Amino acid sequence: MPPQRVGALPRQQSLLLPAVINPFVQDTKLSNAAIIKCVLLGIFLVPLRAIFITLVLMVLWPVSVIVTFKLPLKGAVEPSTGWRRFLCQRVMAALGRAYFFSMGFRVVVKGKQASSHDAPILAVAPHSTFFDGIVCLVAGLPSTVSRVENLATPIFGRFLRSLQPVLVSRTDPDSRKNTINEINKRAKSEGQWPQVLIFPEGTCTNRSCLITFKQGAFIPGVPVQPVLLRYPNKLDTVTWTWQGFKSKTLLLLTLCQLYTTVEIEFLPPHIPTEEEKKSPALFASRVRETMAKALGVPVTDHTYEDCRLMISAGELTLPMEAGLVEFTKISRKLNLKWDNIRKELDGFATMASTCKGGRITIEEFASFLKLPVSPVLEDLFRLFDRNGDGTIDFREYVIGVNILCRPSNTEDVLKMAFQLFDTDEDEKVTHDEFTALLCSALGVSDVDMTKLFEAIDADGSGFITFNEFQEFAATHPEYAKLFTTYLELQRYQAIQEANPGDLELAGQPSSGEEPEESTSDKKDD
């Protein structure tokens, strides 16, 4: 009896495609007219502005030295008071404004900034450029969260020290805990420390959405004032993302503009409820929703980890978009860790190494598996191809491997699958046994399985042991469905007979979701 085909499984709303596919790409296109305008204006503006910037820095640096005189190089035990705070919040803030004015920035402020008593923390978004530091000047130079490496930057490192920032170290394993404790201490100092300004997104985006907020600003459970940033300019010369113009190019283009407008809007402080105080994630989510509504943009579950994946994809010669999977949402749903999903990217890159654009077709999928295109293989491919476009991208691959394949790699299931191959029960699978059953499972005949057999037969003994079979299935999860075809079909059929139409992606019901009816031309997500 030929194997029955696995039908589509119910849609899962939590794995739908994000509202914004790639918030980390900057796609400004410069027309010939824009380039000519930049060149003509730049001839006069760039030298003039460079002179003014130099003059401001010549005054700013000695003031920073005076403010930080005899203060510890790293960290701050007590907040600055007296003349130090006056120089910092008045003189240096004025010089900072002059610095941005020299670059041609025109600042428009909306709303009213709350006091440190009413809102100890300022949450600023969207974070899209290194020019966003201008909000610190408008806010009166509050404390910021910064990498410790930034203190070594010439001139600006000294300026940063004068702000008494909360320092983060990538090399210190206790850095995250210490950072949270320091933010908590300053936020609850009842005005002794200046306000703490945080960019909760943690990385730069293209302002098309608000990505997942990190929880650091919301753990203290104190009122947070949302601050919005907008750059309503005809030509975008400020957006600095992982894929787009380099910082030097953006700086030069900005200096070539007559002026660059930045709008800073202070929204009313968000006072957390008791529920939000107990759940920083909920607090962060609600503040983000408020800010997104005011900006008129969607929210997505992209995070800084998606940036890391995109960079890793580039290192593997994949298009950077191939690394975007909304790590937070999918990892929460599938219980994935960063290291695991990075390994999945390696596997996807191996499969996609011969493809163009980082998308895999059914033919390339079959070639990677060293198998012919067959009805069963097409069914497996369709389970990966969540949007039904005939290709698999990395996001679909991660979902497919972790929901459709890895559950099949348990030791008991693999033992049963191995016993199916081992027809003479000698605990060894020969080439003929392997070929006969797999051809039957795939519904094909007279296919050369030599390459696949040799890949599993690690020691070249001419037969496959259970350990070899198990190791190969663990490192090549794409095969799990093929190795256990009959077992899986029986399981699906049994569940369908018991609970028709109630299958979840992983074979388990979802909580609080109504399954939608699937059709042949409507793919699951």
Secondary structure, DSSP 8 states (H G I E B T S, - for coil): ------------GGGS--SSS-TTB------HHHHHHHHHHHHHHHHHHHHHHHHHHHHHHHHHHHHTTT--SS--SS---HHHHHIIIIIIHHHHHHHHHHTTEEEEEEE----TTT-SEEEEE----GGGGHHHHHTTS-EEEEEGGGGGSTTHHHHHHHT--EEE-SS-TTHHHHHHHHHHHHHTSTTSS--EEE-TT-S---SSSB----STTTTT---EEEEEEE---SS------SBS--HHHHHHHHHTSS-EEEEEEE---B---HHHHH-HHHHHHHHHHHHHHHHT--B----HHHHHHHHHHHHTTS-GGGG---HHHHHHHHT--HHHHHHHHHHHHHHHTT-STT-EEHHHHHHHHT----HHHHHHHHHH-TT-SSEE-HHHHHHIIIIIIGGGGSHHHHHHHHHHH-TT-SS-EEHHHHHHHHHHHHT--S---HHHHHHH-TT-SSEE-HHHHHHHHHH-GGGHHHHTHHHHHHHHHHHHHHSTT---TTSS--TT------BTTB---
